Amino acid sequence: MDETTRITLRLPDDLHEWLVGQAKSARRSLNSEIVYRLEVERDAAATDEESP
Protein backbone atom coordinates (compact mmCIF):
# COMPACT_ATOMS: atom_id res chain seq x y z
CA MET A 1 0.00 0.00 0.00
CA ASP A 2 2.23 2.78 -1.30
CA GLU A 3 -0.31 5.57 -1.65
CA THR A 4 -3.14 6.33 0.72
CA THR A 5 -6.23 8.50 0.73
CA ARG A 6 -7.65 9.99 3.88
CA ILE A 7 -11.44 9.81 4.29
CA THR A 8 -13.98 10.65 6.94
CA LEU A 9 -16.13 7.67 7.81
CA ARG A 10 -19.36 7.74 9.78
CA LEU A 11 -20.27 4.49 11.50
CA PRO A 12 -23.17 3.51 13.74
CA ASP A 13 -22.00 3.42 17.37
CA ASP A 14 -22.53 -0.32 17.71
CA LEU A 15 -20.49 -1.10 14.59
CA HIS A 16 -17.71 1.20 15.78
CA GLU A 17 -17.61 -0.50 19.18
CA TRP A 18 -17.52 -3.93 17.55
CA LEU A 19 -14.69 -2.92 15.22
CA VAL A 20 -12.71 -1.46 18.13
CA GLY A 21 -13.10 -4.75 19.99
CA GLN A 22 -12.03 -6.76 16.96
CA ALA A 23 -9.01 -4.52 16.43
CA LYS A 24 -7.95 -4.86 20.06
CA SER A 25 -8.24 -8.64 19.99
CA ALA A 26 -6.16 -8.75 16.80
CA ARG A 27 -3.68 -6.20 18.23
CA ARG A 28 -4.31 -3.81 15.35
CA SER A 29 -5.29 -0.16 15.18
CA LEU A 30 -8.87 0.60 14.24
CA ASN A 31 -7.65 1.89 10.88
CA SER A 32 -5.64 -1.27 10.24
CA GLU A 33 -8.63 -3.42 11.19
CA ILE A 34 -10.90 -1.62 8.73
CA VAL A 35 -8.29 -1.84 5.95
CA TYR A 36 -7.69 -5.52 6.71
CA ARG A 37 -11.39 -6.37 6.58
CA LEU A 38 -11.92 -4.42 3.35
CA GLU A 39 -8.95 -6.16 1.71
CA VAL A 40 -10.20 -9.60 2.78
CA GLU A 41 -13.65 -8.84 1.38
CA ARG A 42 -12.19 -7.45 -1.86
CA ASP A 43 -10.04 -10.57 -2.34
CA ALA A 44 -13.02 -12.84 -1.65
CA ALA A 45 -15.14 -10.92 -4.16
CA ALA A 46 -12.39 -11.18 -6.78
CA THR A 47 -12.17 -14.94 -6.21
CA ASP A 48 -15.96 -15.26 -6.57
CA GLU A 49 -15.84 -13.35 -9.85
CA GLU A 50 -13.17 -15.70 -11.22
CA SER A 51 -15.16 -18.86 -10.41
CA PRO A 52 -17.35 -20.21 -13.25
Secondary structure as UniProt FT lines:
FT   HELIX           13..25
FT   TURN            26..27
FT   HELIX           30..50
//
